Amino acid sequence: MKSPRETEDASHVLLNPNAPIHIGKHCWICSRCMILKGTHLKDDCVLGGGSTLCPVSHDAHTLLVGSPAKPVRKNICWSSDAPNK
């Protein structure tokens, strides 16, 4: 069944087909981000605030920022553990 946003042209070819979104392990997605259909956020990535992730290839362990999101730093490593005081 088609969603209301899917449309067909005169030859009944689907113009806007559904596509899955894949979020890798240990990813951090900041606030106000848009993740478009057909994208794959690889393992250990950070998506900066307000960024738009498009279906473009990028490496794992990458900080992605902007609209469209582009890599600004590679080989990053982050932890969700609280710092020792």
C-alpha positions as CSV (number, residue, x, y, z in Angstrom):
1,M,0.0,0.0,0.0
2,K,1.3,3.4,-0.9
3,S,1.7,6.2,1.6
4,P,0.0,9.5,0.9
5,R,3.3,11.1,0.0
6,E,4.1,8.6,-2.8
7,T,3.1,9.7,-6.2
8,E,3.1,8.1,-9.6
9,D,3.7,9.6,-13.1
10,A,1.5,9.0,-16.1
11,S,3.0,5.5,-16.7
12,H,2.3,4.5,-13.0
13,V,6.0,4.6,-12.1
14,L,6.5,5.4,-8.4
15,L,8.4,8.8,-8.2
16,N,9.1,8.9,-4.5
17,P,9.6,5.3,-3.2
18,N,10.2,4.4,0.4
19,A,13.7,3.7,1.5
20,P,15.0,2.4,4.9
21,I,17.1,4.4,7.3
22,H,20.0,2.6,9.0
23,I,21.6,3.9,12.3
24,G,24.8,2.2,13.2
25,K,26.0,1.2,16.7
26,H,27.2,3.8,19.2
27,C,26.0,6.8,17.2
28,W,25.2,10.2,18.7
29,I,22.5,12.3,17.0
30,C,22.2,15.8,18.3
31,S,19.0,17.9,18.4
32,R,17.1,19.3,15.4
33,C,18.7,16.9,12.9
34,M,16.9,15.6,9.8
35,I,17.7,12.1,8.6
36,L,16.5,11.6,5.0
37,K,15.3,8.3,3.7
38,G,17.8,5.9,2.2
39,T,20.6,7.0,4.5
40,H,23.0,4.9,6.5
41,L,24.7,6.5,9.6
42,K,27.7,4.2,10.2
43,D,29.0,3.0,13.5
44,D,30.6,5.4,16.0
45,C,29.5,8.6,14.2
46,V,28.3,11.9,15.6
47,L,25.7,13.9,13.7
48,G,26.0,17.6,14.7
49,G,23.0,19.7,15.8
50,G,20.7,20.9,13.1
51,S,22.4,18.8,10.4
52,T,20.7,17.1,7.5
53,L,21.9,13.6,6.7
54,C,21.5,12.7,3.0
55,P,22.1,9.3,1.4
56,V,25.8,10.0,0.7
57,S,28.6,7.6,1.7
58,H,30.8,8.5,4.7
59,D,33.3,6.6,6.9
60,A,32.7,5.2,10.4
61,H,34.1,7.2,13.3
62,T,33.3,10.5,11.7
63,L,31.8,13.8,12.9
64,L,29.3,15.0,10.4
65,V,28.0,18.6,10.4
66,G,25.9,20.9,8.2
67,S,23.2,20.8,5.7
68,P,23.9,18.6,3.9
69,A,26.1,16.9,6.5
70,K,29.7,16.7,5.6
71,P,32.6,15.1,7.5
72,V,34.6,17.7,9.5
73,R,36.6,15.3,11.6
74,K,37.6,11.6,11.1
75,N,38.8,8.8,13.4
76,I,36.8,10.2,16.4
77,C,36.2,8.3,19.5
78,W,33.6,9.2,22.1
79,S,32.3,7.8,25.3
80,S,29.0,8.1,27.1
81,D,30.6,7.5,30.5
82,A,30.6,10.4,32.9
83,P,34.0,12.0,33.6
84,N,35.7,11.1,36.9
85,K,35.6,13.9,39.5
